[in-house]
Amino acid sequence: MKDKRTEVVEKLIDKSWSSKKAFAESIDIPYTTLRSMLQRGIGNASVNNVIKVCKGLGITTEELEKMASRKEDSTPITIAAHHDGDEWTDEELEEIEKFKEYLRSKRDKQ
């Protein structure tokens, strides 16, 4: 069984990239190195490679640790809410922005 950090990294790569090989190329590490990191566990990889992977995913190592330490039932669910094409008043747009800030503040506390 993979450790949580490795599971998180693998899910983020799969979610955002067409392949692990494409991701490895984008962060300038050999695909075989990335594959080894995912098979053996992120904790067994060099610090430099972990940092490269995290930067490539747009997260810090601290954020990776937080994501890995979350309980299964507290994993946030992404909900897309588009308001393209709708006519919104300035007050409504301000309220939407306040709600987005509220949601971000809850995410930061997790």
N, C-alpha and C positions, 0 to 999 in steps of 0.2 A: 504494500500500500504506500502511495506517495505521501510525503508530508504536505501540510496545508499550503506552505509557501510555493511549493512546486505546482500544486494543483491550481493555485491562483494565477501564477505566471502562465501556465499552459492554457487556462481558460481565456485570459486576456489576449494572448497571442492568437488563439483560434477565433476569438470574437472580432479582432481588428485586422487580421492579415489573411491573405488568401492561402498562405502556407507558412510553415515554420522555416522553410528554406528562404523564402522571400524576406521574412523578418530577420533572420540571421544575416543575410546580405545587407540589409538596411542598417544594421548596427555594427557592421564590419567585424563580425566574428565568423569563423567557419561553421557551416551547418553541423558538422560532426561534433563540434564543441557544444553547441546549443542542445543537440540531441543527447549528448552525454550528461549535460546539466539536468535535463528533464528526466532522464532515466535514473541517475544516481542521487538526485535531489539538489535543490538550490543551495542548501547548507554546505554541500561538499564542493562547491565551485569556488573559483578564486574571487576575491572581493572585486577586482577590476571587471570581471565578466558579469558579476551580479549587478554592479553599477551600470554597465552598458545595457544590460537587459532592462533594468528599471527605467533608465533614461529613454530607451526605445519605446517603452510602453507609456511614457509620460507620467511616471510615478516615481516617488522617492523610495529608498529602502525602508524608511520608517512607515510610509503608507503601505508598502507590501506587508510589513509585519502586522500592521493594524488590520488589514484585509484578511490575513491568514488567521488572526486570533478571533475574528468574529464567529459567533455561533451560527450554525446552519440556518436556524429560523430567523436570524436577524439580517440576513443578506438582503440588501435593498433591491427592490424591484424597479426597473426602469419603465416609466410610463411616458410616452410621447404625447405632448399636447400642442397641437399646432393651431395657430389662429391666423394663418395666411388667408388673405382675401376677405376676412371679416372686418367690419368697421368697428373700431373700438374708440371710445372717448379717452381723453387724456387721463381722466380719473380711473377708468377701467384698466388702462395700461399701467398706471402707477400701482394699482392694487395687484395686478399680475406680478409685477416686479417685486413687490413686498412679499408676496406668497413664495416666489422663487427664493428670495433671501431666507425666509423662514425655513424652507425645506433644506437649503444648504447648511443652515446653522444646526439643524437636527442631524444631518449627515456627519458634520464635524465632531459631534459629541459621541458618535458611536465608537 
